[in-house]
Amino acid sequence: MLRLDNELRPYAWGSTTAIAELLGRVPSGGPEAELWIGAHPDSPSRVSGGRGLNEVIAEDPDQFLGAGSVAAFGPRLPYLMKVLAAAEPLSLQVHPSLEQAREGFARENTAGVPRDAASRNYKDDNHKPEMILALTPFRALCGFRPVEQSAALFEALASGSTHDDARHYAAGIAAALHGAEPLRTAFAALLAGGEGLAAVTSGLRAVVDGLTADDPHRTALEAAAGLQDKYPGDPGVLVSLLLNLVELTPGDAIHLPAGNVHAYLEGLGIEVMANSDNVLRGGLTPKHIDVPELLATVDFTPLPEVPRTPRQETLLGQEIFTPPFREFALQRIELRDAAEHLAIRQDGGTVLLVVRGALRLDSPQGELILQRGESAFIPASEDPVTAHPAVTGATDDDGDVLAFAVSTGLGIS
């Protein structure tokens, strides 16, 4: 078992306190957006001596990942775990399918686009299905609303606007949503921008203020007005009205397959994804936006119900979140008493993070004690591994432990 040192990404949208409070350390003083735990080559976790986990795994993939994982996903850790803390909205984005990622990555390589170029769409050849488990109240945009709901929102926006250009523009989007290929047409029109869009977004707050508290359109329009406060005139402000607004309570999880347009708005969560950094953006960002590539990647199927990730109590004694992706499954491990213990679910290499208490991991090859905020990689060959509270007798709540672990989804029916 290998203790890990993980890289913190200081994106501007990150909270200055949430990750530090979760892990029990002093805040850095700047935004702390994502803690990466895994073997992605851009920000691999480090083992003793400073070597990247990706380098260690590459020396003996069968030992570290297991033959089944190598056969299914190749000689690399198939997932990436993150602690994500959004104080402000992330970019409106979509992730490609595996076939799109492979083709796009090869195309940009052939064209000689540097891998770190700001205009590059594909950073690697992998897809990026993902899941977010809320640790605090968490808000997100996820997938397209039913078309009739979006049309009603733009009709309400048109009727509530006082500027002629705003009324005309919002009514035009509503009309598009009653026409052929409604979501593709409306989405493309919004990304194209224009003076009418600027008139609508600048008047959003006034429209919201004119609604009654129980107006059925108020929640969505108020969320859009909040985005306008952060990103004035950005097309993503109105694109949000095409998308489902999701409110998660702690313990809820959603998963996002390829082609799903989404944006995390605020909250703290455990995010898990396939081991990729491929992101195509559509708004709420100063970063590169490639509209034709985006339109070729988006799944325009309406999503009446956001895909909540199923969870189950396992025979091993922990909760396991099982999205319909083979690359990963997330375990929530909670031990309330010093006498409790459970076997870690291992199916390939496993990463584990402790967020409360101290945990002792036992295997036939030895033991490893992790304090709050510490993490480890468990090789596939080091099996079985049992988790126990690391009891010291120093406090009354000794034995109260919470940890999260990720292994592959192979073997889950």
N, C-alpha and C positions, 0 to 999 in steps of 0.2 A: 504494500500500500504506500502511496506517494502523497506526502503533504504538498499542497499547491499554494502558489503565490499568484494572485489574479490581477489582471489589468483593469483599472477603472477608467471609463470613457467620460470625459467632462463636457459632453454636448451642452449647448446653451439652454436647452429645454429641461435639463435635469434639475431635480430638487437639490437644495444645498444641505439638507439634513436627513432625508428619509433613509437612505442606504446606511449612513453612519449610525443612526438610531437602531435600525434593524440588527446591525452586526455588532453593536456595543462598542463603538470607537468614537474618537473625536472627529468631527467634520473637518474636511480639508480647507473649508473657507470659500470654495468655488462650487459650481454646479457639478453634481455627481449623478450622471444619467444612467449608465449601465456598468455593471460588473460582469465581465466575461469569464466564464468558467468552462474550460474545454481546450480544444487543440486546433482552433482555427488559426491558420498561419499568419493572419494579420495581427492577432493579439493572443497568442497562446498562453495558457497558464504555465508557470515556471515551476520546476521541481528543484530540489536541493542542488546547489551548484549553478543555478540560473539557466539550465537548459530548458528549451520549450517542450511541452508535453507532446507536441506533434513530432519532434525529433526523437524522443524516447520511444514513442509508439512505432515509428518507422523502422526501428532496429529489429523488432520482433513482433509484427502485427498479430500473429496467431496467439502469442502468449498474452499480449495486452488486450486484444479485442475479442479473441475467440475465433475459431474457424468459421462458425456460422455467420458472424458479423462480417468477416472478411469476404466470405462468399457472396453475401447479400449486398454489401455497400463498398467493397474494396478495402484497401489497407489504411483506412483513416477512421478516426472517431466519427460516427455518422451524425452526431448532434452537437449542439452548442447550448449551454445553459447560461442564462443571464438573470441578474437581479436588475429590474428596470424601475426607475423612479421618475415619473413625468410630473413636473410642476406646471408645464405648459404643453400645448399640443405638439405632437410629432407631425412629420410630413404626411400628407395624404399619399398612400403608396400601394403598390401591388407587387407580388413576387411571381416570377415565371415558373412554368412547368419544367420538369427535368429536360424534356426535349428542347424547349425554347432556350433554356440556359446553356445547354451544350452547343446548340447551333449559334446562339448569339455570342458566346465566349469565343468560339472558333472564328466567327466572322470578324470580330473586333481584333483578334490576334493577327489574322491574315491581313487586315487593313493597317496594322502597325500602331494601333491605339495603345499608348502606354497604360499599363494596368492601374496606375495611380492617377490617371488623367481625370479631371473633373467632369469631362464629357463622356466618360466611359459608362455604359449601362451594365455590363456584365463583368463582375470582378472575379468570378470563378465559373465552373461548369456544372454547378449543382443547383437543385431547386431549394426552396426555403419554406415548406409548410411550417406553421408555427402554432403555439398555444400560449395563452397567458392565464395564470392562476392569480386571482386578486388576493393580496394580503391586507389591503385597505379598501374602502369604497373606491371603485374604479370606473371611469367613463371612457367609452370608445365609440367610434363609428365603425361599422362592420357590415359589408355587403349591401346590395341595393334593396331599398324598400320596395314593396309592391308598387307598381307604376301609378295606380290610381291615388295612392297616398302622396306621392311626390307631385303629381299634377295638382292635387288639392292645395298643397303647400305653396306652389308657385301662383296659383289662382288667388290665394289669400294675400300673397305678397303683392300681386298686381293691384288688387282692390284696395290694399292699405297704403300704397305708395302715393305720394303727392306730386312727384316729378313725372312729366310726360314720358321722358326716355325710360325711366324706371318701370312705369306701368307697361309700356310697349314691350320692353325686353322681357319682363317676367311673364307677360301674357304669351309671348312668343315661345318661351321655354315650355309653358303649360301646353300650348298647342302641339309642340313637338312630342310631348309625352302622350298625346292622344293619336299620334300618327304611326307611320311604319318605323320599325326598329327604334322604339321610343327611347330606351335608355342610352343606346349608342349615340343616337342623334342629339339628345339633350346633353349628354356628357361631353361630346365633341364640341358642341356649341358653347358650352360654358368654358371649356379650356381655351377656346379661341379668344375669349375676353371681349373687349370692345367698350365703347363709351356707355352703352346701356348697362353693362355689368357694373361699371363704376358707380353709376347713378343708383342702382339697386342696393349695392352693398353699403354705400354711404348713408342711405336712408333706412337701413335695417333697424337700427335702434329705435327710431321714431315709429316704425310699424309695430314693433313689439310693445312699445309703451301705449299704443292705441288699442291693444287687445285686452280683453277681460282676463281675469286670473284663471278662469276655467275654460278659456278658448282651447279647442283641441289642437290648434296649430302652435300654441304659444311655446311649448317646450322645445320643439325643433327650431323655431325661428329665434328663440332666445339663445340657443346653443350656437346658431349661425352668427348672431350678433356678437357673441363672445369671441368667436373666431375672427370676426371683422376688427374687433378691438386689438387683436394681436397681429393680424396680417391684413391691413387695410387694402381693399380692392383686389385681393388675391382670388382667382377663380375657385380655389378650394372652399371658400366661404359658402358659395352657393351650391357647389358639388355636394356639400354636407347634407343638403336637403334631399338629395337622391338616396342617401344612405340611412341605414338603421342606426339609431342612437341607443347604445346599450349601457345600462347601469348594472354593474356587478357588485355584489356584496362579498366581504371576505370569505374565501372558500369556494367561490364560483370560478369556473374556468370556461373559456371559449377557445375554439381552434379555427384556424384560417388557412384554407387550402390555396393552391395556386390560382391566380386570377381574381382573388377576393380583394376588392378595394377597401382599405381600412385606414384608420388613424387612431392612435391612442391619445386621449385628451388629458387625462390626469389620473394619478394614482400610483401605488406601489404594487409590484407583482413579481412572481417568478415566471420568466419567459423561457420557453424551450423551443428550439427550431432545428431543422436539418442544418448541417454544418456548412452554411453559406452566408454570404453578405450581399447577395443580389437584390437590389431594390430599384424599382422604377417608380419615379415620383410624379404626382399629378397636381401638387399644390401645397400650400401652407409651408413653403420652404423657399429659401434663396438659392437652393442647389439646382443642379441640372435637371431639366424636364425635356424628355424626348416624346412629343405627343404621338407621332405615328407608331413608335415602338410600344408606347403605353396602350394605345388603342388595340394593337395586335395581341396584347397580353391579357387584357381585362376579360373576365367572364361576366357578361351582361345579363345573366339569368337572375331574376328577382329572388330575394331570399326572405320569404315571409317570416321565418323563424331563424334567429341567429344560432349557429351550431354550438350548443353547449356541450362541453366535453364530459362524457360519462365518467363516473368514478365508482369504485367498488371497494368494499372491505375485503382484503385478501386473507387467505388462510395463514399467511405469515404475520398478520396483525397490523398492517398498515393500510392506509388509503392509497389507491393507485388510480391515476388519471390516464385514461386510455383513448387518445385521439385516434382517428383512422389513418395513422401514418406508421409505417414500420420502423422508421428511424429512431423513435423515442417513446418512452412512457415515463411519467413522473410519479415518484412515491412521496407521500407525506408521512413522515415517521414521527410519532409522538409517544414519549414514554413519561408517565406521570409518577412513577414510583421507583425507588432504587432497586427493587427486586425484579422489575420488568426487563424483558429483553425480547428481541425478535431477530429473525434472519433477514438480511438485506436481499431484496430481489435482484439477482444478477443474471443478465442475459446479454453477454458481451461486456465490454469495459463499463464501469460505473463511476460517475462523479457524485460527490455528496457534500452538502453545505450545512453547517450547524448554525441556527439562528437563535436558539435559546438553550441555556444550560451547557453542559459538557458531555461529550459522547465518547465511549470507549468502543473501538472496533476490534473484534477478536477474529483471527483466522488461524488455520493450522500452521501458518508461517510466522505468526507473531501478533502484536497488537499495536494500535495507534490511538492516541487520545487527542481529540479535537475539542478545543474550547469554542465558545460562541464567536462566530465570525470566521472560523477556520474551515478549510475544505480539503478534500482528498480525492485522489483517483484510485480506484480499486481495480487491478487487472483482472481480466476474465479468469486467468489461471489461479487466482487466489480465492478459492471457493471451497467451502462456504464461509461467509463473513457474518458474524453476529454482532448486533448493536446493543450496548448496555449503557445506562447512565454512568458517567465517571464520578463516582461518589467520593467526596472529600470530607464531608461532615462539617464544612465551613458555614453552610447556611441552612435555614429551615426548608427551603425549596430545593435542596440538593436532590437530584434525581428527576427533576422536571426538565425534559429535553424536547426540543422540536428541531427537526432537520428535514431537508429535502434531498432526494437522490434521483438521478436520471440514469436509466440504462436503455437498451434498445426495446422496441415493441415486438421483437421477434418472440414467438411462443405464446403471444396473447391472442386468444380466440375472440 
